[in-house]
Amino acid sequence: MKKGLLLLVFLIIVGCAKDEDFIQIDPVQEVPESLEIFDLIGIKLESAIVHDRVAMNVKLETSGYYRVKIRHGLNNELISQERIEAKEGDNILKVYVSSLDKSGYLIQLTDDDHNLLGAESFVVQ
């Protein structure tokens, strides 16, 4: 009985732990040629075929809070979203996708009111 109670407490604690973020802002200021965006606003992935992570550039007109959403490519189901604080201009991000199933996905950039600013497709292999 005591072991069962300890196991239950452990599972509750682990279940309440915060999930690891799938987006990290890269402090590197220089934009690689493969991530250059010539428009005022946009989103660009380094590669459409992804294994564990992919670099992404998010270019914005103004600093503020934005959302990066990952949707399943077949049924548009929202898989994950993260609210980020981004600066005006280029923002290089690392997107971690190792927890996603092998399939096609859509990554979207929206403002804090969920208005779509850009989208790119990618495949996890």
Helices and strands as residue ranges (DSSP letters): H 2-16, E 23-25, G 33-35, E 42-45, E 49-50, E 53-60, E 64-72, E 78-86, E 89-96, E 104-111, E 116-124
